[in-house]
Amino acid sequence: MGGAGGPARCRRGGGQLMARLPVREEIAAAAPYGAPHPPVPVRLNVNENPYSPPPEVVESIVRRVRAAGVGVNRYPDRDFAELRSALADYLIRESGVAHITPEMIWAANGSNEIMLHLLQAFGGPERALVTFEPTYSMYREIARGTFTDWKPGKLEADFTLDLGHGIGHIDRADPRIVVLASPNSPTGTALPFATIEAIVRHVEGRAIVVVDEAYAEFRRVGTASAVELLEKYPHVAVSRTMSKAFAAAGVRLGYLAGDPELIGYLRTVRLPYHLSAITQATALAALDHAGLMLAAVTELRERRDRLAGALAAMGFEVADSDANFVFFGRLADRHDVWEQLLARGVIVREVGPDGWLRVSVGTESETLAFLRALAEIRKELE
Ligand SMILES: *Cc1c(COP(=O)(O)O)cnc(C)c1O
């Protein structure tokens, strides 16, 4: 991953990488996170919503930012009260859970920064974080950055989580934090509510459970959100983002719902004024128009199901998806397929277990372009 654009390093004896500066060894050995992003016409690699906001939302953003501009000589509201309240309202509407208050909401520059705050407060040296692989690779990287001991368990071959393995692994690892991504990335599969609750009950008094619901709005009908667990369990926190369904990846706004005590610890570790006045204004404008921002979700979900069906009909294995992407395999040489798609102007993501690729749901024509290119490549391989 990443690869190009890393800092200058020199190679000495034995081909070992040697940094010229006194950097931490594990940082010198790592590449910066990031999917390759060559300028191709069909970009289906980072799970964005493919539609830009309608003109009236753009107008609202301009109005809110203009008003914020008048006050930029001052630091922003460091507790972003108005934004917390708007996020609480949105989460109540989306999840159907009524008791969410602004004191239960935290926000940061993307849900990645939320995860950083969580690991700064609950992780650290001699404290373990458990994830179940394959999952989102940033957990591991943020664990590294916070000196947290990352102890991965595993998902089954069909990317479900076996509760017996999960509990056994947690008991051996003795974590302070368990992160469950549901719907998961890169697989797309959501965890059953009962599995999440069983883990939550099992670790009570020992660990917090963070459910990363970055793709929640895309979940299939009947799949419950872990937001429903918040009233009963103060050691549960649910992380969400405006980057995916909300069609606002450029705003960099992630948020979390949890017990006010937990939120208080995140306040302690955050940098002062971490959310700029411009970010707050832009996120508020988008939340003013939540209905418009989310207008494409139904369409994207239906297209996802058709895309999964089309890939299965072509003979691929397809992971169950509750997200805006589909994970498919098994490819004898996935890198070759990735490159051949790229040569046809389509970029997907090479991530997770070997033999699989992840494709985001784009517009109708982008999705068709992907399927057409893939069919051509398969014909050549035969
Ligand atoms: C995309 C994604 C996020 C979102 O990150 P942001 O920093 O909010 O853009 C979080 N978790 C998972 C699993 C994701 O795939």
The ligand as an SDF file (V2000), in Angstrom:
LIG
                    3D

 15 15  0  0  0  0  0  0  0  0999 V2000
  -14.0310    4.8510    5.6450 C   0  0  0  0  0  0  0  0  0  0  0  0
  -14.0020    4.2640    7.0040 C   0  0  0  0  0  0  0  0  0  0  0  0
  -13.9580    5.0900    8.1170 C   0  0  0  0  0  0  0  0  0  0  0  0
  -14.0910    6.5670    7.9070 C   0  0  0  0  0  0  0  0  0  0  0  0
  -13.0360    7.2960    8.1720 O   0  0  0  0  0  0  0  0  0  0  0  0
  -13.1890    8.8840    8.2200 P   0  0  0  0  0  0  0  0  0  0  0  0
  -11.9510    9.2410    8.9330 O   0  0  0  0  0  0  0  0  0  0  0  0
  -14.4250    9.2130    8.9890 O   0  0  0  0  0  0  0  0  0  0  0  0
  -13.2640    9.3510    6.7990 O   0  0  0  0  0  0  0  0  0  0  0  0
  -13.9700    4.5350    9.3700 C   0  0  0  0  0  0  0  0  0  0  0  0
  -14.0330    3.2080    9.5340 N   0  0  0  0  0  0  0  0  0  0  0  0
  -14.0880    2.3670    8.4860 C   0  0  0  0  0  0  0  0  0  0  0  0
  -14.2100    0.9140    8.7060 C   0  0  0  0  0  0  0  0  0  0  0  0
  -14.0670    2.8800    7.1940 C   0  0  0  0  0  0  0  0  0  0  0  0
  -14.1060    2.0640    6.1470 O   0  0  0  0  0  0  0  0  0  0  0  0
  1  2  1  0
  2  3  1  0
  2 14  2  0
  3  4  1  0
  3 10  2  0
  4  5  1  0
  5  6  1  0
  6  7  2  0
  6  8  1  0
  6  9  1  0
 10 11  1  0
 11 12  2  0
 12 13  1  0
 12 14  1  0
 14 15  1  0
M  END
$$$$
